C-alpha cells in the first residue's frame, strides 16, 4: 500500500507541476485580445488544462499524501511531514483561487466576447496577476518536493551527554 501511495503521489506531483508550467507558458504566449478567436481558443484550452489535468492531479497529490501520512507510522512525528501538509493545503487553496478560478472565468468571458455578449476590452486584464500567482504556486509546489527529498529535522536539537 505504501508504494502504491508513493507512486500515486509522484504521478500526481508530475501532473500538477506539468500543468502549472503549461499554464505559465500559455499565459506568456497568449494571443492578443485583438485577435479574439485565437485568444478565446487559448483561454478555452487553459480552462480545459485546469479542469482535466491540473485539478485532478492536485486532488491525487492531496489524497495520496494524506493517506500516506495516515498509513505510515514513521511519518506521524516528523516535522517535515506536517510542513508538507501545510504547504500542500496552501497549493490547493492557491490553485483554486488563483489558477483554476481565473482560467475558467476568463475562458467563459472570452466565449461571451466572441459571441458578442461582452466588450472585448474587458478581457486580458488579469493576465499578469495570473502569471505571477501561478509562478508562486509552482514555487511552493517545488518547495514541497524539495522538502520531501531533503526531509529536514525540525524541533529541538538534542545535546549529547558528555562522559
mmCIF file of the C-alpha atoms, coordinates in Angstrom:
data_MODEL
# 
_entry.id   MODEL 
# 
loop_
_atom_site.group_PDB 
_atom_site.id 
_atom_site.type_symbol 
_atom_site.label_atom_id 
_atom_site.label_alt_id 
_atom_site.label_comp_id 
_atom_site.label_asym_id 
_atom_site.label_entity_id 
_atom_site.label_seq_id 
_atom_site.pdbx_PDB_ins_code 
_atom_site.Cartn_x 
_atom_site.Cartn_y 
_atom_site.Cartn_z 
_atom_site.occupancy 
_atom_site.B_iso_or_equiv 
_atom_site.pdbx_formal_charge 
_atom_site.auth_seq_id 
_atom_site.auth_comp_id 
_atom_site.auth_asym_id 
_atom_site.auth_atom_id 
_atom_site.pdbx_PDB_model_num 
ATOM 1   C CA . UNK A 1 1   ? 0.000   0.000  0.000   1.00 0.00 ? 1   UNK A CA 1 
ATOM 2   C CA . UNK A 1 2   ? 2.818   2.400  0.874   1.00 0.00 ? 2   UNK A CA 1 
ATOM 3   C CA . UNK A 1 3   ? 4.447   2.001  -2.548  1.00 0.00 ? 3   UNK A CA 1 
ATOM 4   C CA . UNK A 1 4   ? 1.127   2.471  -4.329  1.00 0.00 ? 4   UNK A CA 1 
ATOM 5   C CA . UNK A 1 5   ? 0.507   5.689  -2.400  1.00 0.00 ? 5   UNK A CA 1 
ATOM 6   C CA . UNK A 1 6   ? 4.019   6.912  -3.164  1.00 0.00 ? 6   UNK A CA 1 
ATOM 7   C CA . UNK A 1 7   ? 3.505   6.123  -6.859  1.00 0.00 ? 7   UNK A CA 1 
ATOM 8   C CA . UNK A 1 8   ? 0.160   7.969  -6.941  1.00 0.00 ? 8   UNK A CA 1 
ATOM 9   C CA . UNK A 1 9   ? 1.699   10.920 -5.083  1.00 0.00 ? 9   UNK A CA 1 
ATOM 10  C CA . UNK A 1 10  ? 4.584   11.074 -7.566  1.00 0.00 ? 10  UNK A CA 1 
ATOM 11  C CA . UNK A 1 11  ? 2.320   10.832 -10.623 1.00 0.00 ? 11  UNK A CA 1 
ATOM 12  C CA . UNK A 1 12  ? 0.025   13.497 -9.191  1.00 0.00 ? 12  UNK A CA 1 
ATOM 13  C CA . UNK A 1 13  ? 3.001   15.763 -8.490  1.00 0.00 ? 13  UNK A CA 1 
ATOM 14  C CA . UNK A 1 14  ? 4.247   15.350 -12.042 1.00 0.00 ? 14  UNK A CA 1 
ATOM 15  C CA . UNK A 1 15  ? 0.803   16.210 -13.422 1.00 0.00 ? 15  UNK A CA 1 
ATOM 16  C CA . UNK A 1 16  ? 0.444   19.181 -11.078 1.00 0.00 ? 16  UNK A CA 1 
ATOM 17  C CA . UNK A 1 17  ? 3.805   20.767 -11.839 1.00 0.00 ? 17  UNK A CA 1 
ATOM 18  C CA . UNK A 1 18  ? 3.478   19.979 -15.538 1.00 0.00 ? 18  UNK A CA 1 
ATOM 19  C CA . UNK A 1 19  ? 0.052   21.619 -15.731 1.00 0.00 ? 19  UNK A CA 1 
ATOM 20  C CA . UNK A 1 20  ? 1.316   24.682 -13.856 1.00 0.00 ? 20  UNK A CA 1 
ATOM 21  C CA . UNK A 1 21  ? 4.261   25.011 -16.259 1.00 0.00 ? 21  UNK A CA 1 
ATOM 22  C CA . UNK A 1 22  ? 1.900   24.681 -19.241 1.00 0.00 ? 22  UNK A CA 1 
ATOM 23  C CA . UNK A 1 23  ? -0.359  27.376 -17.754 1.00 0.00 ? 23  UNK A CA 1 
ATOM 24  C CA . UNK A 1 24  ? 2.674   29.665 -17.362 1.00 0.00 ? 24  UNK A CA 1 
ATOM 25  C CA . UNK A 1 25  ? 3.779   29.043 -20.942 1.00 0.00 ? 25  UNK A CA 1 
ATOM 26  C CA . UNK A 1 26  ? 0.289   29.670 -22.280 1.00 0.00 ? 26  UNK A CA 1 
ATOM 27  C CA . UNK A 1 27  ? -0.020  32.898 -20.297 1.00 0.00 ? 27  UNK A CA 1 
ATOM 28  C CA . UNK A 1 28  ? 3.398   34.008 -21.531 1.00 0.00 ? 28  UNK A CA 1 
ATOM 29  C CA . UNK A 1 29  ? 2.456   33.323 -25.167 1.00 0.00 ? 29  UNK A CA 1 
ATOM 30  C CA . UNK A 1 30  ? -1.187  34.395 -25.013 1.00 0.00 ? 30  UNK A CA 1 
ATOM 31  C CA . UNK A 1 31  ? -2.507  35.800 -28.304 1.00 0.00 ? 31  UNK A CA 1 
ATOM 32  C CA . UNK A 1 32  ? -3.508  39.464 -28.065 1.00 0.00 ? 32  UNK A CA 1 
ATOM 33  C CA . UNK A 1 33  ? -7.119  40.199 -27.171 1.00 0.00 ? 33  UNK A CA 1 
ATOM 34  C CA . UNK A 1 34  ? -7.459  41.972 -30.528 1.00 0.00 ? 34  UNK A CA 1 
ATOM 35  C CA . UNK A 1 35  ? -7.202  38.528 -32.132 1.00 0.00 ? 35  UNK A CA 1 
ATOM 36  C CA . UNK A 1 36  ? -10.352 37.458 -30.311 1.00 0.00 ? 36  UNK A CA 1 
ATOM 37  C CA . UNK A 1 37  ? -10.870 33.987 -31.871 1.00 0.00 ? 37  UNK A CA 1 
ATOM 38  C CA . UNK A 1 38  ? -7.278  32.951 -31.080 1.00 0.00 ? 38  UNK A CA 1 
ATOM 39  C CA . UNK A 1 39  ? -7.493  34.481 -27.593 1.00 0.00 ? 39  UNK A CA 1 
ATOM 40  C CA . UNK A 1 40  ? -10.785 32.685 -26.865 1.00 0.00 ? 40  UNK A CA 1 
ATOM 41  C CA . UNK A 1 41  ? -9.343  29.383 -28.088 1.00 0.00 ? 41  UNK A CA 1 
ATOM 42  C CA . UNK A 1 42  ? -6.230  29.768 -25.933 1.00 0.00 ? 42  UNK A CA 1 
ATOM 43  C CA . UNK A 1 43  ? -8.337  30.626 -22.880 1.00 0.00 ? 43  UNK A CA 1 
ATOM 44  C CA . UNK A 1 44  ? -10.601 27.657 -23.526 1.00 0.00 ? 44  UNK A CA 1 
ATOM 45  C CA . UNK A 1 45  ? -7.540  25.403 -23.706 1.00 0.00 ? 45  UNK A CA 1 
ATOM 46  C CA . UNK A 1 46  ? -6.228  26.827 -20.428 1.00 0.00 ? 46  UNK A CA 1 
ATOM 47  C CA . UNK A 1 47  ? -9.580  26.120 -18.805 1.00 0.00 ? 47  UNK A CA 1 
ATOM 48  C CA . UNK A 1 48  ? -9.515  22.554 -20.098 1.00 0.00 ? 48  UNK A CA 1 
ATOM 49  C CA . UNK A 1 49  ? -5.974  22.021 -18.795 1.00 0.00 ? 49  UNK A CA 1 
ATOM 50  C CA . UNK A 1 50  ? -7.045  23.318 -15.391 1.00 0.00 ? 50  UNK A CA 1 
ATOM 51  C CA . UNK A 1 51  ? -10.168 21.153 -15.397 1.00 0.00 ? 51  UNK A CA 1 
ATOM 52  C CA . UNK A 1 52  ? -8.748  17.869 -16.717 1.00 0.00 ? 52  UNK A CA 1 
ATOM 53  C CA . UNK A 1 53  ? -5.074  17.859 -15.682 1.00 0.00 ? 53  UNK A CA 1 
ATOM 54  C CA . UNK A 1 54  ? -4.324  20.442 -13.001 1.00 0.00 ? 54  UNK A CA 1 
ATOM 55  C CA . UNK A 1 55  ? -7.245  19.902 -10.648 1.00 0.00 ? 55  UNK A CA 1 
ATOM 56  C CA . UNK A 1 56  ? -7.316  16.062 -10.790 1.00 0.00 ? 56  UNK A CA 1 
ATOM 57  C CA . UNK A 1 57  ? -3.531  15.964 -10.284 1.00 0.00 ? 57  UNK A CA 1 
ATOM 58  C CA . UNK A 1 58  ? -3.857  18.266 -7.309  1.00 0.00 ? 58  UNK A CA 1 
ATOM 59  C CA . UNK A 1 59  ? -6.566  16.045 -5.845  1.00 0.00 ? 59  UNK A CA 1 
ATOM 60  C CA . UNK A 1 60  ? -4.426  12.948 -6.375  1.00 0.00 ? 60  UNK A CA 1 
ATOM 61  C CA . UNK A 1 61  ? -1.452  14.591 -4.653  1.00 0.00 ? 61  UNK A CA 1 
ATOM 62  C CA . UNK A 1 62  ? -3.529  15.686 -1.664  1.00 0.00 ? 62  UNK A CA 1 
ATOM 63  C CA . UNK A 1 63  ? -5.445  12.446 -1.183  1.00 0.00 ? 63  UNK A CA 1 
ATOM 64  C CA . UNK A 1 64  ? -2.413  10.185 -1.634  1.00 0.00 ? 64  UNK A CA 1 
ATOM 65  C CA . UNK A 1 65  ? -0.341  12.429 0.630   1.00 0.00 ? 65  UNK A CA 1 
ATOM 66  C CA . UNK A 1 66  ? -2.950  12.402 3.386   1.00 0.00 ? 66  UNK A CA 1 
ATOM 67  C CA . UNK A 1 67  ? -3.424  8.641  3.100   1.00 0.00 ? 67  UNK A CA 1 
ATOM 68  C CA . UNK A 1 68  ? 0.337   8.157  3.174   1.00 0.00 ? 68  UNK A CA 1 
ATOM 69  C CA . UNK A 1 69  ? 0.567   10.249 6.333   1.00 0.00 ? 69  UNK A CA 1 
ATOM 70  C CA . UNK A 1 70  ? -2.162  8.173  7.962   1.00 0.00 ? 70  UNK A CA 1 
ATOM 71  C CA . UNK A 1 71  ? -0.810  4.821  6.725   1.00 0.00 ? 71  UNK A CA 1 
ATOM 72  C CA . UNK A 1 72  ? 2.877   5.268  7.573   1.00 0.00 ? 72  UNK A CA 1 
ATOM 73  C CA . UNK A 1 73  ? 3.527   5.382  11.317  1.00 0.00 ? 73  UNK A CA 1 
ATOM 74  C CA . UNK A 1 74  ? 7.038   6.753  10.792  1.00 0.00 ? 74  UNK A CA 1 
ATOM 75  C CA . UNK A 1 75  ? 5.582   9.970  9.356   1.00 0.00 ? 75  UNK A CA 1 
ATOM 76  C CA . UNK A 1 76  ? 3.429   10.803 12.378  1.00 0.00 ? 76  UNK A CA 1 
ATOM 77  C CA . UNK A 1 77  ? 6.112   12.503 14.453  1.00 0.00 ? 77  UNK A CA 1 
ATOM 78  C CA . UNK A 1 78  ? 8.083   14.085 11.627  1.00 0.00 ? 78  UNK A CA 1 
ATOM 79  C CA . UNK A 1 79  ? 8.004   17.872 11.407  1.00 0.00 ? 79  UNK A CA 1 
ATOM 80  C CA . UNK A 1 80  ? 8.756   17.906 7.684   1.00 0.00 ? 80  UNK A CA 1 
ATOM 81  C CA . UNK A 1 81  ? 5.594   15.853 7.028   1.00 0.00 ? 81  UNK A CA 1 
ATOM 82  C CA . UNK A 1 82  ? 3.454   18.429 8.805   1.00 0.00 ? 82  UNK A CA 1 
ATOM 83  C CA . UNK A 1 83  ? 5.238   21.195 6.889   1.00 0.00 ? 83  UNK A CA 1 
ATOM 84  C CA . UNK A 1 84  ? 4.407   19.354 3.642   1.00 0.00 ? 84  UNK A CA 1 
ATOM 85  C CA . UNK A 1 85  ? 0.783   19.159 4.741   1.00 0.00 ? 85  UNK A CA 1 
ATOM 86  C CA . UNK A 1 86  ? 0.661   22.913 5.359   1.00 0.00 ? 86  UNK A CA 1 
ATOM 87  C CA . UNK A 1 87  ? 2.317   23.635 2.007   1.00 0.00 ? 87  UNK A CA 1 
ATOM 88  C CA . UNK A 1 88  ? 0.015   21.158 0.259   1.00 0.00 ? 88  UNK A CA 1 
ATOM 89  C CA . UNK A 1 89  ? -3.065  22.898 1.629   1.00 0.00 ? 89  UNK A CA 1 
ATOM 90  C CA . UNK A 1 90  ? -1.561  26.230 0.517   1.00 0.00 ? 90  UNK A CA 1 
ATOM 91  C CA . UNK A 1 91  ? -1.026  24.879 -3.000  1.00 0.00 ? 91  UNK A CA 1 
ATOM 92  C CA . UNK A 1 92  ? -4.597  23.546 -3.029  1.00 0.00 ? 92  UNK A CA 1 
ATOM 93  C CA . UNK A 1 93  ? -6.145  26.839 -1.956  1.00 0.00 ? 93  UNK A CA 1 
ATOM 94  C CA . UNK A 1 94  ? -3.869  28.886 -4.193  1.00 0.00 ? 94  UNK A CA 1 
ATOM 95  C CA . UNK A 1 95  ? -4.624  26.712 -7.198  1.00 0.00 ? 95  UNK A CA 1 
ATOM 96  C CA . UNK A 1 96  ? -8.368  27.006 -6.687  1.00 0.00 ? 96  UNK A CA 1 
ATOM 97  C CA . UNK A 1 97  ? -8.292  30.748 -6.084  1.00 0.00 ? 97  UNK A CA 1 
ATOM 98  C CA . UNK A 1 98  ? -5.509  31.984 -8.351  1.00 0.00 ? 98  UNK A CA 1 
ATOM 99  C CA . UNK A 1 99  ? -5.258  29.462 -11.200 1.00 0.00 ? 99  UNK A CA 1 
ATOM 100 C CA . UNK A 1 100 ? -8.353  27.353 -11.821 1.00 0.00 ? 100 UNK A CA 1 
ATOM 101 C CA . UNK A 1 101 ? -10.884 30.068 -10.992 1.00 0.00 ? 101 UNK A CA 1 
ATOM 102 C CA . UNK A 1 102 ? -9.396  32.812 -13.182 1.00 0.00 ? 102 UNK A CA 1 
ATOM 103 C CA . UNK A 1 103 ? -8.675  30.366 -16.023 1.00 0.00 ? 103 UNK A CA 1 
ATOM 104 C CA . UNK A 1 104 ? -12.285 29.172 -16.086 1.00 0.00 ? 104 UNK A CA 1 
ATOM 105 C CA . UNK A 1 105 ? -13.723 32.679 -15.689 1.00 0.00 ? 105 UNK A CA 1 
ATOM 106 C CA . UNK A 1 106 ? -11.578 34.192 -18.425 1.00 0.00 ? 106 UNK A CA 1 
ATOM 107 C CA . UNK A 1 107 ? -12.425 31.299 -20.768 1.00 0.00 ? 107 UNK A CA 1 
ATOM 108 C CA . UNK A 1 108 ? -16.138 31.937 -20.197 1.00 0.00 ? 108 UNK A CA 1 
ATOM 109 C CA . UNK A 1 109 ? -15.697 35.691 -20.656 1.00 0.00 ? 109 UNK A CA 1 
ATOM 110 C CA . UNK A 1 110 ? -13.720 35.176 -23.872 1.00 0.00 ? 110 UNK A CA 1 
ATOM 111 C CA . UNK A 1 111 ? -16.503 32.941 -25.197 1.00 0.00 ? 111 UNK A CA 1 
ATOM 112 C CA . UNK A 1 112 ? -19.032 35.649 -24.299 1.00 0.00 ? 112 UNK A CA 1 
ATOM 113 C CA . UNK A 1 113 ? -16.948 38.275 -26.098 1.00 0.00 ? 113 UNK A CA 1 
ATOM 114 C CA . UNK A 1 114 ? -16.676 36.023 -29.127 1.00 0.00 ? 114 UNK A CA 1 
ATOM 115 C CA . UNK A 1 115 ? -20.475 35.681 -29.138 1.00 0.00 ? 115 UNK A CA 1 
ATOM 116 C CA . UNK A 1 116 ? -20.809 39.476 -28.916 1.00 0.00 ? 116 UNK A CA 1 
ATOM 117 C CA . UNK A 1 117 ? -22.226 39.442 -25.383 1.00 0.00 ? 117 UNK A CA 1 
ATOM 118 C CA . UNK A 1 118 ? -19.230 41.113 -23.696 1.00 0.00 ? 118 UNK A CA 1 
ATOM 119 C CA . UNK A 1 119 ? -16.964 44.024 -24.562 1.00 0.00 ? 119 UNK A CA 1 
ATOM 120 C CA . UNK A 1 120 ? -13.574 42.551 -25.630 1.00 0.00 ? 120 UNK A CA 1 
ATOM 121 C CA . UNK A 1 121 ? -11.722 45.423 -23.927 1.00 0.00 ? 121 UNK A CA 1 
ATOM 122 C CA . UNK A 1 122 ? -12.642 43.796 -20.600 1.00 0.00 ? 122 UNK A CA 1 
ATOM 123 C CA . UNK A 1 123 ? -10.560 40.728 -21.450 1.00 0.00 ? 123 UNK A CA 1 
ATOM 124 C CA . UNK A 1 124 ? -6.946  40.088 -20.538 1.00 0.00 ? 124 UNK A CA 1 
ATOM 125 C CA . UNK A 1 125 ? -6.860  42.451 -17.575 1.00 0.00 ? 125 UNK A CA 1 
ATOM 126 C CA . UNK A 1 126 ? -5.694  39.770 -15.134 1.00 0.00 ? 126 UNK A CA 1 
ATOM 127 C CA . UNK A 1 127 ? -3.042  38.024 -17.229 1.00 0.00 ? 127 UNK A CA 1 
ATOM 128 C CA . UNK A 1 128 ? -0.062  39.476 -15.336 1.00 0.00 ? 128 UNK A CA 1 
ATOM 129 C CA . UNK A 1 129 ? -1.515  38.644 -11.924 1.00 0.00 ? 129 UNK A CA 1 
ATOM 130 C CA . UNK A 1 130 ? -2.452  35.145 -13.145 1.00 0.00 ? 130 UNK A CA 1 
ATOM 131 C CA . UNK A 1 131 ? 1.124   34.611 -14.317 1.00 0.00 ? 131 UNK A CA 1 
ATOM 132 C CA . UNK A 1 132 ? 2.599   35.783 -11.009 1.00 0.00 ? 132 UNK A CA 1 
ATOM 133 C CA . UNK A 1 133 ? 0.150   33.736 -8.932  1.00 0.00 ? 133 UNK A CA 1 
ATOM 134 C CA . UNK A 1 134 ? 0.820   30.609 -10.961 1.00 0.00 ? 134 UNK A CA 1 
ATOM 135 C CA . UNK A 1 135 ? 4.562   31.139 -10.596 1.00 0.00 ? 135 UNK A CA 1 
ATOM 136 C CA . UNK A 1 136 ? 4.240   31.460 -6.810  1.00 0.00 ? 136 UNK A CA 1 
ATOM 137 C CA . UNK A 1 137 ? 2.113   28.306 -6.596  1.00 0.00 ? 137 UNK A CA 1 
ATOM 138 C CA . UNK A 1 138 ? 4.624   26.436 -8.750  1.00 0.00 ? 138 UNK A CA 1 
ATOM 139 C CA . UNK A 1 139 ? 7.396   27.624 -6.421  1.00 0.00 ? 139 UNK A CA 1 
ATOM 140 C CA . UNK A 1 140 ? 5.527   26.351 -3.359  1.00 0.00 ? 140 UNK A CA 1 
ATOM 141 C CA . UNK A 1 141 ? 4.861   23.015 -5.094  1.00 0.00 ? 141 UNK A CA 1 
ATOM 142 C CA . UNK A 1 142 ? 8.566   22.664 -5.936  1.00 0.00 ? 142 UNK A CA 1 
ATOM 143 C CA . UNK A 1 143 ? 9.462   23.608 -2.347  1.00 0.00 ? 143 UNK A CA 1 
ATOM 144 C CA . UNK A 1 144 ? 7.170   20.801 -1.225  1.00 0.00 ? 144 UNK A CA 1 
ATOM 145 C CA . UNK A 1 145 ? 9.100   18.332 -3.396  1.00 0.00 ? 145 UNK A CA 1 
ATOM 146 C CA . UNK A 1 146 ? 12.420  19.634 -2.055  1.00 0.00 ? 146 UNK A CA 1 
ATOM 147 C CA . UNK A 1 147 ? 11.109  19.225 1.481   1.00 0.00 ? 147 UNK A CA 1 
ATOM 148 C CA . UNK A 1 148 ? 10.167  15.599 0.781   1.00 0.00 ? 148 UNK A CA 1 
ATOM 149 C CA . UNK A 1 149 ? 13.599  14.822 -0.653  1.00 0.00 ? 149 UNK A CA 1 
ATOM 150 C CA . UNK A 1 150 ? 15.601  16.751 1.941   1.00 0.00 ? 150 UNK A CA 1 
ATOM 151 C CA . UNK A 1 151 ? 13.493  15.688 4.973   1.00 0.00 ? 151 UNK A CA 1 
ATOM 152 C CA . UNK A 1 152 ? 14.957  18.152 7.479   1.00 0.00 ? 152 UNK A CA 1 
ATOM 153 C CA . UNK A 1 153 ? 14.627  17.545 11.180  1.00 0.00 ? 153 UNK A CA 1 
ATOM 154 C CA . UNK A 1 154 ? 12.523  20.188 12.837  1.00 0.00 ? 154 UNK A CA 1 
ATOM 155 C CA . UNK A 1 155 ? 12.425  20.540 16.577  1.00 0.00 ? 155 UNK A CA 1 
ATOM 156 C CA . UNK A 1 156 ? 14.877  20.875 19.409  1.00 0.00 ? 156 UNK A CA 1 
ATOM 157 C CA . UNK A 1 157 ? 18.455  19.869 18.994  1.00 0.00 ? 157 UNK A CA 1 
ATOM 158 C CA . UNK A 1 158 ? 19.382  17.064 21.296  1.00 0.00 ? 158 UNK A CA 1 
ATOM 159 C CA . UNK A 1 159 ? 22.537  17.667 23.244  1.00 0.00 ? 159 UNK A CA 1 
ATOM 160 C CA . UNK A 1 160 ? 24.995  14.836 23.556  1.00 0.00 ? 160 UNK A CA 1 
ATOM 161 C CA . UNK A 1 161 ? 25.787  13.589 27.002  1.00 0.00 ? 161 UNK A CA 1 
ATOM 162 C CA . UNK A 1 162 ? 29.443  14.143 27.775  1.00 0.00 ? 162 UNK A CA 1 
ATOM 163 C CA . UNK A 1 163 ? 31.281  11.360 29.518  1.00 0.00 ? 163 UNK A CA 1 
# 
